[in-house]
């Protein structure tokens, strides 16, 4: 397995995981932080902007996972690269967005 494919699968996991909160918040009709907000990544964007951003991330993930190499979910290296990308962006996002949504200190009111 060429290592450039594993890098593509890692970033495929990053984009796939990033698609989830934006698409879900948007489909629920809720504003959420996005790169288009003011300030970027901190202010809230409309639910419509988040649906579009979520599906854009999903399209990038598709391109990285399905169009580069021969991604096989049963291959430990492929699945590990995907999972690591998803885990790292999820941990980053939980800390970053937790500052704005109360997730970093849930016991404080």
C-alpha positions in Angstrom: 0.0 0.0 0.0 1.6 3.3 -1.1 1.8 5.7 1.8 0.3 8.6 -0.2 -2.9 6.6 -0.3 -2.9 6.4 3.5 -2.5 10.1 3.7 -5.5 10.6 1.4 -7.5 8.2 3.6 -6.5 10.0 6.7 -7.8 13.3 5.3 -10.8 11.5 3.9 -11.6 10.7 7.6 -11.0 14.3 8.6 -13.5 15.6 6.0 -16.0 12.8 6.7 -16.0 13.6 10.4 -16.2 17.3 9.8 -19.2 16.9 7.5 -21.3 15.3 10.3 -21.8 18.2 12.8 -22.3 20.8 10.0 -24.9 18.7 8.0 -26.8 17.6 11.2 -26.9 21.1 12.7 -28.1 22.5 9.4 -30.7 19.8 8.8 -32.0 20.5 12.3 -32.4 24.2 11.4 -29.8 25.3 13.9 -27.0 27.8 13.3 -23.4 26.5 13.9 -19.9 27.8 13.7 -18.3 27.5 10.2 -15.5 29.1 8.2 -18.0 31.5 6.7 -19.0 33.1 10.0 -17.6 36.3 11.5 -15.1 35.6 13.0 -14.4 32.5 11.0 -14.8 29.3 13.1 -16.3 31.2 16.0 -19.4 33.1 14.9 -22.5 31.3 13.8 -23.5 30.5 10.2 -27.0 29.9 9.0 -28.4 26.4 8.9 -28.4 26.5 5.1 -24.7 27.5 5.0 -23.9 24.6 7.3 -25.8 22.1 5.1 -23.9 23.2 2.1 -20.6 23.1 4.0 -21.4 19.7 5.4 -22.1 18.3 2.0 -19.1 19.9 0.5 -17.0 18.1 3.1 -18.8 14.9 2.3 -17.9 15.3 -1.4 -14.2 15.9 -0.6 -14.3 12.8 1.7 -15.8 10.8 -1.2 -13.1 12.0 -3.6 -10.3 11.1 -1.1 -11.7 7.7 -0.2 -13.3 6.3 -3.3 -11.3 7.9 -6.1 -7.7 7.6 -4.8 -6.2 4.2 -4.7 -8.4 1.2 -3.8 -9.8 2.0 -0.3 -10.7 -1.3 1.5 -12.5 -1.0 4.9 -11.3 -4.5 5.7 -7.7 -3.5 5.3 -6.3 -2.5 8.7 -4.0 0.2 7.3 -6.8 1.8 5.2 -9.3 1.7 8.1 -6.8 2.8 10.6 -5.8 5.9 8.5 -9.5 6.8 8.1 -10.3 6.2 11.8 -7.2 8.2 13.0 -8.3 11.2 10.8 -11.8 11.0 12.2 -10.6 10.7 15.8 -8.2 13.6 15.6 -10.5 16.1 14.0 -13.3 15.0 16.4 -11.1 15.6 19.4 -10.0 19.0 18.1 -13.6 19.9 17.3 -14.9 18.9 20.7 -12.4 21.2 22.4 -12.8 24.1 19.9 -16.6 24.1 19.7 -16.9 23.2 23.4 -15.7 26.7 24.2 -18.8 28.1 22.5 -21.4 25.5 23.4 -20.6 24.6 27.0 -19.0 21.2 26.3 -15.7 21.9 27.9 -17.1 22.6 31.3 -20.5 20.8 31.5 -20.9 21.2 35.2 -20.7 25.0 35.1 -23.9 27.0 34.4 
